[in-house]
C-alpha cells in the first residue's frame, strides 16, 4: 500500500490518501465507503464530475471515505492484446489525479485473465461487498463490468438492492460532446493539445527519464532534455509545441529545479539528421546550465506552434526555424520577446 498525499478526514482523523495495488492490500476492517469505478484514463473533466458527485454523496452519508477503483493494465490489453488504447496517464499519475479530484483512496486492481473471467456477481461480491463494504456506488451511465462485459448499471442496481448499497449512473457531460478518454486521445493524436487540455481540465502531460541523445542540440546552441515517446503512451502528433518542463526527481547529485520551466518542445524523430526513434525533446528557454540527464521530468503541452517535423537542407535553415520556434514559445508562455529577435 502506498501513502500519497493528505486526504480528507476519515471519521475525524486526518489520513493520507491510500493507494492499494490489489484487494489484499485494502486495510483490514475498511469501510463503509462510497465507491466509483472506471478506467479513469486521464482523469478528465467528466471523471472529475463523477468524483465530485461521489464526494457529495459521501458527505450526505455521514462523511464516508470515497474510493476510486481503476484497473492496470487497461482491460483491452488483456482481452485484445495489440488493440489497447494509448494511455493518457500511467497508474501512479492516475492515482495522484484521482486524489486531487476528491478520492480518499485508490484501488488499482490488477487485471488479468482470471479477473476478466469474474462474473458480474463475483465482481460485486469480491470488491464492492466483501472488500470495500460499499454503501453507494457512483459510475458513468455506460459502465460495463464482469465476464464479457455482461454487467451494467441495472445489474449494480439489482445487486445493491439485495446487498444494501445504492447506485447512480451519471451522464458524462461535455462542452460540445460528452467527455471521454477516447475523444481526448483523438485530439492528442491530431496534435490538438489545447483541445485536450480543455477536456482534461489541465494541460496534457508526458513524463519520462531524460536520456542522452545525439547532443546536436547542444552543439547548435539549443540543448534539449530528451525522453522517449514510450509505446502505449498518448504522445502528441509530431510537431513543435510550447509548454513547461518540470523536474519531478533530479538525477543523483544534481540540483532540484523546483518550479516549471518554459520550454520549446519538439516531438518526432529528427528527420534532418535521419533520426529513427520518436522522442519528446524540450529546450528550456535561455538555459544551458541544467543538469537533467537521468532526471525524471514532466512536460506539459500548452499549444502547438507548427506541424510535423521538417527535413531541412542546411543547418543554417534549421537554425533559423529553431530560433523562430523558441521566440514563438517565449511569446506564448511569457509574453516576452528578446530585444535582438
N, C-alpha and C positions, 0 to 999 in steps of 0.2 A: 504494500500500500504506500502511495506517495502522499505527502502533505504539500500542497501547492501554495496557497495564499490564504490570508484571513477571509473567513466567510461570515455568515450571519450567526446569530446566537441560536444554539440548539438547546431548548429548554433552559434558557437563561445563562448558558455557558458559551463564551466566545470560542469557536473552534476553527482551526484551519480547514480549508477545503480538502476533502478526501478524494483521492483517485484510486479506484480499485481496478486491478487488472484481472478480473475473474470473480466468479461468485464466491470462491473460497476465501477471498481477501476481505469481503464485507464484514464489518465489525460484528462480533457476536452480540445478539440481542438488539441489533439495529432496528429502528422503526418505531412507530408507523411513519410513513412518508408519502409525499406526493411525487409521482414518477412521470417523466416524459421520455419517450423513446424515439430514436431515429438515427440515421447515419450522421446527421448534423455536419456534413462536409461544408466547411467554410463558416459555419455558424452565422448565416446571413440574416437579413432583417426579418424574414419570415420565421426562422428559428428563434430569433430574439423575442418575437411576439409570443411564441409558444412558451418560452421560458418565463416571460413576464406574466402570462396568464397562470402558469403553474405557481409562480410566487404568490400571486394574489389569492389563489385558491388555498395555498398552504397557510397563509395568514388567516383566512376565514376559518380554517380547521384548527386553529389554536397555535399557529407558529410551527408547523411541521417542517422538517427539512425537505428540500427539493433535490431529487436525484435525477440527473440526466444520464440515460443509458445509450451507449453507442457501440459500434462493432469494429473490430480490427482483425483481419483486413476487411475491406468492403466485401459484402456477401457475393457480389458478382465475380470477384477474384477467385472464389471457391466454386461457385456454381457454373460459371462460364469463363474459365481461365483464358486470358487474352482479350477479353471484352470488358474488363473492369475500367471504369471511368478514371480519367486523370484526377488526382486528388488535390483539392484546393488547400487543405490543411492536414498535416500529419497528426497522429493521435495526441502527442504531447501538446502541440499548439491548440488542437481542438479542445482539449480539457481546459486549458487556460481561458480560451474564449467562452466556453460554457460557464466557467466560474464567473467571468466578468459579466455574463448575461443573467446571472442570478442563481446558478446551481450551487448548492451546498456540497454536493458530492457528485462525482462522475464515475459511472461503472462502464469500463471498457471491456466488453465481453469478447473473448477470443472466438472468432467464427471459423469453424472447420466443418468437415463433412458430418461429424457427429452432431454438432449444433444444428446444422442445416436439416437434419433428419427429425428434429423435435417436432412433434405435432403442436398446433396452436395451444391446446390444453396443457401439454407438457411445459411449454414455454411459460405459460401463465402460472402453473403450479410451482415451477422451479424458481422463477425470477420474481414475479410480482407478489406472489403469496408467500412462498417459502423463504425468500431471502430479503426482500425489501419491505414486506408487510405493507403493501400499498393501501392507502385509504382513498386515493384519487389517482387517475391516470389521464394525462393530457397528451394527445398526439395530433398530427396532421390528419385531415379527413381521409387522405388516401393511404394511410399507413397499412402495410401488409406484413404478416409475420407467419412463422411456422413453416412446416414442410410444404414445398411448392407454393409458398405464399398463400396458403389456404385461409389464414386468419385475417380479419379486418376489424374495423371499428365495431360493427354489430357483434362480432364474436367476443370482443372485450366487454361490451355492454352486458351480454348474456352471462358471461362468466363472472363479471363484477356483481351482478345481482345475487348470485349464489355465494360468492366469497366475501362480499362486504366492501367492495370498492366501487366508486363512481367513475365514469368515463366521459371525456369530452373530446370530440374530434373537431379540430379547428381548420378553417379555410386559411391558407397562406396568402394573404392579400399582397398586392404589389401596386406600383405606380401606374404601369401600363399593362402588366400581366402578372399573374401570380409569381412571387419569388420562388426560385428553385435553384438547386445546385447545378442542374443540367443547363438552365438558362445562363447562369454565371460562367460555366465552363465554355459555353459558346462564345460569350463576349471575350473571354480571355484568349481563346483560340483565334479570334479576329483582331486581337490587339487593342480592343476597346477597354482599356484599364479604367477609364473614367466611368463608363457604364457599369463595370464590375464593382467599382468602389461604391457607386450609388446603391446597388443591390446588397452589397455586403455591409454597408454602414461604416466602412473604413477602407483604406487603400489595400489593394491586393498585395500580399507579402509572400516572398520566396526566401527560404533560408538555406544555409549550407555552410560548409567549412571551406575557407579560402585555400585554393590550391596554387601551386606555382604554374604560371603559364609560360608563354614564349618570351615574355619580358619585352616585347616590341613596344608596348605602350609606354614603358619607362624610357626606352630609347628615343621615343618620339616626343617625350615631354608630358605624356598623359598616363601615368602609372595606374593600373587598374587592379581591383580586387576581383578575382575570378572564382566563381562557384559553378560546378557542373549543373546543367539543366537535367536533373535526375529523371530517369524514365519513370513514368507513372505519376509525375507531379504536374500540376497545371501551371505551365510557364507561358507567358505571353508570346504571341506571334513574333517572328524575327523582326527586328527594327531597333530604333533608338528612342529612349524614354527619359523623362526626368523623374527623379524620385529621391528617396532618402536611404542612406546606409546607416545601420546601427550595429555596433559590436555587442553581441549577446554574451559571448565568452571570449576573452582575449587569449591569444596564443601564450604558452608558458613563457614567463619572463617579460612579456610585452605589456605596455600600459593599457588601461581600460579607457576607451574613448566613450564617455557615458552618453552624450546626447546624440540624436540623429544628425547625420552629416549630409548636406546637399550633394547630389551626385547626378552625373550623366551616365545613363545605363545602356549598354548595347547587348542585345540578345541575338545570338546566332553563332555561326561557325567561322567568322572572319574570312570571307571569300577572297579578299585582296591577297592574303597570304596562303591561299589554298587550304584553309582550315577544314577539319572534318568534325571534330567534337563540338556539339552545341553547348554554349556556355552563357552565363549571365556575367557580364564584365562591367564593373562600376568604377568610374573615375570620380573620386571625391574632389569637388571643385577647389582648385588652387592649393591642393595639398600633395606634397611629395615626401612627407616625413612620417607617414603612418606605417606601423608595423602590423601587418594583417595576415601574413602567411600563417596558416594553421588556426586562425581565429574563426569562431562561429559567428556568422553575421546574418542579419536580415536585410532584405532590400524591399522597400515599399515603393510601388509604382504609382506615380501621380498622373502623368499624361504621356501620350505618345508624341514624339517630336517629328518623326518621319518613318516611312515604311521600311520594307525589308532591306537587309543589308545590300550594299552596292560593292561590286568589284571595281576598284579604281585602277586606272592605267599607270599612274605615277604616285610616288609617296607625297609629292607636293600637293596633288589633288586631294589625297586622303587627309593631309594636314589642314587644308582649307575647310573641308567638310567637318573635321573633328572640332575645329575652333568654332564653327557655326553651331554645332550641336551643343558644345559647352556653353556658349553665350546664350543659346535658347533655353537651356536648362537653368542657367543663372537667373535670367529674367523671370522665368516662370516661378521658380522656387523662392527667390529672394527679392525680386523686383528691381534688382540692380543690373548694371552693365559696366564692364571695365572701361576706364577712360580712353584706353588706346584701341578699343574694339571698333 
